Amino acid sequence: MTGRWALAPTEDGGAELAALGPGGLPTGPVVREADLAEAVRTRPDVTRWVWRSTAEVGPRLLAAGVRVERCYDIEDAETLLLGHEGRYGEPRSAAAALARLRGGPVPPDPPQRSAEPGAQSPLFEPQGALRLPLEDLIAVYAEQQRRHERTEHPDRMRLLTAAESAGMLVAAEMNRAGLPWRADVHREVLHELLGERYAGGGEPRRLAELADQVSAAFGRRVRPDLPADVVKAFAQAGIKVGSTRRWEIQSVDHPAVGPLLEYKKLYRIWVAHGWTWLQDWVRDGRFRPEFLAGGTVTGRWVTNGGGALQIPKVIRRAVVADPGWRLVVADADQMEPRVLAAISRDPGLMEVAGRESDLYQSVSDRAFSGDRAQAKLAVLGAVYGQTSGDGLKNLAALRRRFPKAVAYVDEAARAGEEGRLVRTWLGRTCPPAAGAGDDATEEAGLPQDDRVEQPAGQGWMPGYASTDSRARGRFARNFVVQGSAADWALLLLAALRRTCRDMAAELVFFQHDEVIVHCPKEEADTVVEAIREAAELGGRLTFGNTPVRFPFTTAVVKCYADAK
């Protein structure tokens, strides 16, 4: 009973199953079981389960105490394969894939549901999801195997779909585990920052005081929570500002600026992580957002509500390990340039990235006369597309020392500008219309505007597609690095998950370049080593045998806020 088995849940809580052979075809009859969880539990030798959606099956198995080693998520694979074929945005459901296979009308994808705060609800399962009989599901899977063979690099593409399916399992398990959260500490922090709450849900005392200070500075009543009102007040004071963003107003010489900036900072905490958020999202000592692996075009994870990927440092004081347990918080060191070294195969940059020392300092010693800050701006500018002004001068210096690395992102940018498909190392594909969702970051030294990154498989969002070829080029330049980093992170998580299976440790948080494991304090050192080994294994699996290292800075703490 080894190998791959296909599984389709039935409406009565049971399941249909069949063993699969070469090419994804069944090797025996369909088996019907009365209980889905028992059907999986009694087949421990199955090496990989093939099912329509982890969102449909995963939570049900976890609720019954059943954990699988590997799976193949057909709908997740369909998203990746459609992208590779230049058909990104077409319906991704298994029913749609079957219709395309048989030449019938293609049904639209059902709408994604919204998360219910604090609930352990299924992972991003759409309302009205279109189920298929097992025979049809197997037909779709077999065709996907043939489509893998037609990709540019079949082995890499198979690894990508396997890694993304593993990420879906990790996300489902993280959603069930939840992030440890002390509601009493959270309330203390809110009272310390915001003061007393007023009846009726109005602004707390500290915000009301700051609003009064802003109004006093302008000499009239101003609503600091309304940007248009603030911009108008500045104009009446003879100061022209285009917005109330910090980077624009912090240098303005006016007495309203200080209390206004403080108000904006505290207002965001009150609205995004205040008392209402605490009541809605924290249950039984756990914060349970819904993580979605590969939730964006670049492969970065997103959450369905709760703001889990934007927890302010001061609020992290409420993230406290259980008694006798610890949080192992690990941050990847200088991930983007290390990934660029691996995908570009630039000998000089690979040599620099082959050390666990400060990469930016090493680059500065080679190309920028020891100026680390300038070297960092140059490397991140190359990745994020800062190619004008000082960025152009820095890029020229970088190109002289690391020509293959700069040529790699330059070629991606040209492909994006010309409307060609751009791929990560493993084969995740950037749609040719992408552009306005650039992943610029504050670390790159660039202004960070509000932006929308495209949820995978959900069609184009307003403000994402761009007719500006240069914007598309900037996004493609960034995509090959950030997307390849996301692919590597999936394999890191899969390896770490396998290590943690034999311990009490549990993965509880992940975003881009940071992972948190909650474990008994006796296991902390083992977890730290496991993260290091998983990072190196992920690097070898993703990029092959290169000298590039992927070190992490790890902290073993009781409280998340103490990690950095």
SVG drawing of the C-alpha trace seen along z (x, -y; Angstrom):
<svg xmlns="http://www.w3.org/2000/svg" viewBox="-24 -80 62 83">
<polyline fill="none" stroke="black" stroke-width="0.4" points="0.0,0.0 2.9,-2.3 3.2,-5.1 0.7,-7.7 -3.0,-7.5 -5.8,-9.8 -8.5,-10.8 -11.8,-12.6 -14.0,-13.4 -17.7,-12.4 -20.6,-14.4 -21.4,-11.9 -18.0,-12.4 -16.4,-9.4 -13.9,-9.2 -13.2,-7.6 -9.6,-6.4 -7.5,-4.7 -3.8,-3.8 -1.9,-5.5 0.8,-4.2 3.2,-5.7 1.7,-8.7 -0.9,-9.3 -3.2,-6.5 -5.0,-4.2 -3.6,-0.7 -6.7,0.8 -10.4,0.2 -11.8,-2.7 -12.2,-2.0 -14.9,-3.6 -14.5,-4.3 -17.1,-5.6 -14.7,-7.9 -12.2,-10.2 -9.8,-10.5 -9.8,-6.8 -9.2,-6.1 -5.9,-8.1 -5.0,-6.9 -5.1,-3.3 -2.8,-3.8 0.4,-5.1 2.6,-3.8 1.2,-6.1 4.0,-8.4 1.9,-11.1 -1.8,-11.9 -3.3,-13.4 -6.4,-15.5 -8.3,-18.4 -7.5,-21.0 -5.6,-21.0 -8.2,-23.6 -10.9,-20.9 -9.0,-17.9 -6.3,-19.3 -8.4,-20.8 -10.6,-17.7 -7.6,-15.4 -5.9,-17.7 -9.2,-17.9 -9.1,-14.1 -5.5,-14.0 -4.2,-12.7 -1.1,-14.2 0.2,-13.3 3.8,-13.5 3.2,-14.7 0.4,-15.7 -0.2,-17.0 -2.7,-19.8 -4.3,-19.7 -5.8,-23.2 -2.6,-24.7 -0.7,-22.9 -3.2,-24.1 -2.5,-27.7 1.3,-27.2 0.8,-25.3 -1.6,-27.9 1.0,-30.6 3.8,-28.7 1.6,-28.3 1.0,-32.1 -2.7,-31.6 -2.5,-33.2 -5.9,-34.4 -7.9,-31.6 -10.1,-29.6 -8.0,-27.3 -10.4,-24.8 -10.2,-21.1 -13.6,-21.4 -12.2,-24.1 -9.2,-21.9 -11.4,-19.0 -13.5,-21.2 -10.4,-22.3 -9.2,-18.7 -12.6,-17.6 -13.2,-20.7 -16.3,-21.7 -17.4,-25.1 -15.1,-26.3 -16.8,-27.2 -15.6,-30.3 -13.9,-29.9 -16.2,-30.3 -15.6,-33.4 -13.1,-33.3 -14.8,-33.6 -13.7,-36.0 -12.1,-34.7 -14.2,-34.6 -12.1,-36.2 -10.8,-33.7 -12.3,-30.7 -10.5,-27.6 -12.1,-27.6 -10.9,-25.8 -7.9,-27.3 -9.2,-29.7 -11.7,-27.2 -14.0,-29.0 -17.8,-29.0 -19.4,-26.6 -16.2,-24.8 -16.7,-22.5 -16.0,-18.9 -15.3,-16.2 -15.8,-12.4 -12.5,-10.6 -12.3,-9.3 -12.4,-12.9 -10.0,-14.1 -7.5,-11.4 -7.9,-12.4 -7.0,-16.0 -4.0,-14.8 -2.7,-12.6 -3.0,-15.5 -1.1,-17.7 1.7,-15.2 1.9,-15.4 1.8,-19.2 4.8,-19.1 6.7,-17.3 6.0,-20.1 7.4,-22.8 10.8,-24.5 12.5,-22.5 10.2,-19.6 12.2,-18.5 12.2,-22.0 8.5,-22.5 7.7,-19.2 9.8,-20.3 7.9,-23.6 4.4,-22.1 5.6,-19.6 7.0,-22.4 3.9,-24.5 1.7,-21.6 4.0,-21.1 3.6,-24.8 -0.2,-24.3 0.2,-21.5 2.4,-23.8 -0.1,-26.6 -3.0,-24.3 -1.0,-23.1 0.0,-26.6 -3.6,-27.7 -4.6,-25.0 -1.7,-25.5 -2.1,-29.3 0.4,-31.9 0.7,-32.0 -1.0,-35.2 -1.4,-36.7 -4.6,-38.8 -3.9,-40.3 -0.5,-41.5 -2.1,-42.9 -4.6,-44.9 -1.8,-46.3 0.1,-47.5 -3.0,-49.1 -3.7,-50.9 0.0,-52.1 -0.1,-53.4 -3.6,-54.7 -4.9,-55.3 -8.5,-54.8 -11.3,-53.7 -14.3,-56.0 -17.8,-54.6 -19.4,-54.4 -16.3,-53.3 -14.8,-56.7 -11.1,-57.4 -9.2,-56.5 -7.8,-59.2 -4.3,-59.5 -5.6,-59.8 -8.1,-62.5 -5.3,-64.4 -3.1,-64.3 -6.0,-65.3 -6.5,-68.4 -2.7,-69.2 -2.9,-68.9 -5.9,-71.2 -4.3,-73.7 -1.2,-73.8 -3.3,-74.7 -5.5,-77.1 -8.7,-75.3 -10.4,-72.0 -8.7,-69.4 -9.5,-65.7 -6.0,-64.0 -7.7,-60.7 -8.8,-62.3 -5.8,-62.9 -7.7,-65.4 -8.5,-67.5 -4.8,-67.5 -3.6,-68.4 -6.1,-71.3 -4.9,-72.5 -1.3,-72.5 -2.3,-74.4 -4.0,-77.0 -0.8,-77.4 1.1,-78.0 2.6,-74.5 1.9,-72.3 2.0,-68.5 0.6,-65.8 -0.2,-63.3 0.1,-62.7 2.6,-59.9 5.5,-60.0 8.3,-60.3 6.6,-63.4 5.6,-65.4 8.3,-64.5 10.7,-67.2 8.0,-69.9 8.6,-72.7 5.3,-73.1 4.2,-72.5 1.5,-70.1 3.9,-67.6 5.1,-66.0 1.6,-65.2 0.3,-64.3 3.0,-61.6 2.4,-60.3 -1.3,-60.2 -0.9,-58.3 1.3,-55.7 -1.1,-55.1 -4.2,-55.3 -2.9,-52.5 -2.4,-50.4 -5.8,-51.2 -7.6,-50.4 -5.5,-47.4 -4.6,-45.7 -6.7,-47.4 -9.3,-46.1 -11.8,-45.1 -9.1,-43.2 -8.1,-41.4 -11.8,-40.4 -12.2,-39.2 -9.0,-37.3 -7.6,-35.8 -9.2,-32.7 -8.0,-30.4 -4.5,-32.0 -3.9,-31.7 -4.1,-34.1 -5.2,-32.2 -5.0,-34.0 -5.4,-32.0 -2.1,-31.6 -2.1,-31.0 1.0,-29.6 1.8,-31.1 -1.0,-33.6 0.6,-36.2 2.1,-36.3 5.6,-36.2 4.8,-33.2 4.9,-35.2 2.4,-34.1 -0.6,-36.2 -3.2,-35.9 -6.9,-36.1 -7.6,-38.7 -6.1,-39.5 -3.0,-41.5 -0.7,-38.7 2.1,-39.8 2.1,-43.4 2.2,-43.0 3.9,-46.1 6.9,-45.5 5.2,-47.0 2.2,-44.6 4.6,-41.6 5.0,-41.9 1.7,-40.0 3.2,-37.0 4.5,-35.0 5.5,-31.3 3.5,-28.9 5.1,-28.1 8.1,-26.0 8.2,-26.7 10.2,-29.1 9.8,-30.9 12.6,-30.2 12.5,-33.3 14.7,-33.0 15.4,-35.7 17.1,-34.9 20.2,-37.1 20.4,-39.2 18.2,-36.8 17.7,-38.7 21.3,-39.1 22.1,-35.5 19.2,-34.4 20.5,-36.6 23.9,-35.0 22.4,-31.5 20.1,-32.2 22.6,-34.4 25.5,-32.0 27.7,-35.1 31.1,-33.7 32.1,-36.8 28.7,-37.2 28.5,-33.5 31.9,-33.7 30.7,-36.5 27.4,-34.8 29.2,-31.6 30.2,-33.1 28.0,-33.5 29.5,-36.9 28.0,-40.3 27.4,-40.1 26.9,-43.8 30.2,-44.5 31.9,-42.0 30.4,-43.7 31.4,-47.1 35.0,-45.9 35.1,-44.7 33.2,-47.5 32.5,-50.5 35.7,-51.2 34.3,-49.8 31.1,-51.9 28.6,-49.3 25.6,-51.6 26.3,-52.4 26.8,-48.7 23.5,-47.8 21.7,-50.4 23.4,-49.3 22.4,-45.6 18.8,-46.3 18.5,-49.0 19.5,-46.4 16.8,-44.0 14.1,-46.6 14.8,-48.7 16.3,-51.9 18.2,-52.6 18.2,-56.4 20.2,-59.1 22.6,-57.7 21.1,-54.3 22.4,-54.3 25.9,-55.2 25.8,-52.5 24.5,-50.0 27.4,-50.7 29.8,-50.0 28.0,-46.8 27.9,-45.8 31.7,-46.1 32.3,-43.8 29.4,-41.4 28.4,-41.5 26.4,-38.2 24.3,-39.2 23.3,-42.6 22.8,-41.1 20.4,-38.6 18.0,-41.1 18.5,-43.5 17.4,-40.7 14.3,-40.0 13.5,-43.7 13.7,-43.8 11.5,-40.7 9.0,-42.4 9.0,-45.6 8.6,-43.6 5.6,-41.6 7.4,-38.3 7.0,-35.7 9.5,-35.8 10.1,-32.8 11.7,-32.0 14.5,-29.5 12.0,-26.6 9.4,-27.9 6.9,-30.1 5.8,-32.6 5.2,-36.3 2.3,-37.3 3.3,-39.7 0.8,-42.3 2.2,-42.6 3.8,-45.9 2.1,-48.2 2.5,-45.8 6.2,-46.3 7.6,-44.9 9.6,-48.0 10.6,-48.0 11.8,-50.5 15.1,-48.5 15.8,-49.5 15.7,-53.1 12.7,-53.7 9.4,-55.4 6.8,-52.8 3.3,-53.6 0.2,-51.6 0.2,-48.8 -1.7,-45.6 0.1,-42.4 -2.0,-40.0 -3.5,-37.0 -2.6,-33.9 -5.3,-32.6 -7.8,-35.3 -7.6,-37.4 -6.2,-40.9 -6.9,-43.4 -7.5,-47.1 -4.2,-48.9 -2.1,-45.8 -1.9,-45.5 0.0,-48.3 0.3,-49.6 3.6,-51.2 6.4,-49.0 8.9,-50.4 6.7,-49.5 6.4,-46.0 10.1,-45.8 10.7,-46.9 8.3,-44.2 9.9,-41.5 13.3,-42.5 12.1,-42.1 10.0,-39.0 12.9,-36.7 14.6,-37.3 11.6,-37.5 9.8,-34.7 12.9,-32.4 13.3,-33.3 9.7,-32.3 10.4,-29.0 13.4,-28.4 11.4,-29.3 8.8,-26.6 11.5,-23.9 13.0,-25.2 9.6,-25.0 9.0,-21.5 12.4,-20.3 11.7,-22.0 8.3,-20.5 9.8,-17.0 12.3,-17.6 9.6,-18.9 7.4,-15.8 9.4,-13.9 9.3,-16.6 6.7,-18.6 7.8,-21.7 5.3,-23.3 5.6,-25.9 3.4,-28.8 4.4,-31.8 6.0,-32.5 6.4,-35.6 8.8,-36.0 12.2,-35.7 11.1,-35.0 9.9,-31.8 8.8,-31.1 8.8,-27.7 7.1,-27.2 8.8,-24.5 9.6,-23.2 12.7,-24.9 14.6,-21.6 14.1,-21.4 15.2,-25.0 18.8,-24.2 17.7,-21.3 15.2,-23.6 17.9,-26.2 20.1,-23.6 17.1,-22.2 16.4,-25.7 20.1,-26.0 20.0,-22.5 16.7,-23.2 17.9,-26.4 21.0,-24.7 18.9,-21.7 16.4,-24.1 19.2,-26.0 20.6,-22.8 17.2,-21.5 16.2,-24.8 19.3,-26.0 21.5,-22.9 25.1,-22.7 26.3,-26.2 28.6,-27.7 25.8,-30.1 24.9,-29.8 21.6,-30.9 22.3,-31.7 19.7,-32.7 19.9,-34.9 18.0,-33.1 16.8,-34.1 15.4,-31.8 13.0,-34.0 10.0,-33.8 8.5,-36.9 8.5,-37.7 9.3,-41.4 12.6,-40.4 13.8,-38.7 14.9,-41.8"/>
</svg>
